[in-house]
Amino acid sequence: MRNHAGRLLGAAQVLERPVPLLGRAALLSRGPVWAELVPPSVRRDGLLSLLKRLKQDHRIVAATPEPCEGADPLAGSGWLKAVTPCHLARLDLSADVAAMRARQHGKWRNRLVRAEGAGLEVCQTPMSENPGHWLLMKEADQACARRYRRLPPAFTAAWVQQGGKKSARLFTAQKDGEPVAAMLFLLHGTSATYHVGWSGPEGRRVGAHNLLLWGAQNWLAARGMRQLDLDLIDTRNTPGIARFKLGSGADVVALGATRLSAPGTRFFAPRSRKVESRASIGQEARP
């Protein structure tokens, strides 16, 4: 998206696929990513313009836009609210080391202290392009045992192939020369995202992931990273992982609701707007 002078204002990634019997579908999953100093009104107008363009070429359009100044940019737009907003954990890396450590919850910090005294050796290296990397295989076995979905190893390999060695960083905790836990982070611009993690019995016993995440925070901050996303918070299905993320001192960040435009949704959209309006009034009435 550009202004009249040709200056780039924002960019968005849209996924497309055919849907049997319905036609082409488009998905805007988060975004657009805006240039600095683009005002909120321009961002909202640009998002609506993009979605209008997508509706011209697709029978189904789903969008989960980024909040704009803490508000849903599609609230009151007439788009059907299909999924309520998700929340993710995000670590602010702009503070100094003492401030980041002070934000940790007491029990989390105690686990960190225990890991620091457990005789673990932590090393960090660029991630390999090999989709058969030992961490990806360990995590695949872990996912099978715990029955959770994950991106395939080919995704990680493609990320590194496209972005180069500086696009992903692997942190490994070893004891007596053998890995007991590992965490992989994807780097993009001035941000990083936790991508894959694994911990064996010894790693879990001594709290190795606390040590790895703390080491990654400091390494990333020292290289100019401003924030670290720890993925979604799911207190219902994975309460332990949610406590780990929040205990690290991460902030809870609300994403936008997922909204839908498809054949028939216009009949449900007015009811959705009424529900949102009542919810908004209820929140404003709270003391």
Buried (B, 14 or more C-beta within 10 A) or exposed (E): BEEEEEEEBBEBEBEEEEEEEEEBBBBBBEBBEBEEEBEEEBBBEBBBEBBEEBBEEBBBBBBBBBBBEEEBBBBEBEBBBBEEBBBBBBBBBEBEEEEBBEBBBEEBBEBBEBBBEBEBEBEBEEBBBEBEBEBBEBBBEBBEEEEEEBEEBEBBBEBBEEBEEEBBBBBBBBBEEEBBBBBBBBBEEEBBBBBBBBBBEBBEEBBBBBBBBBBBBBBBBEEEBBBBBBBBBBEEEBEEBBBBBBBBBBEEBEBBBBBBBBEEBEEEBEEBBEEBEEEEEEEEEEE
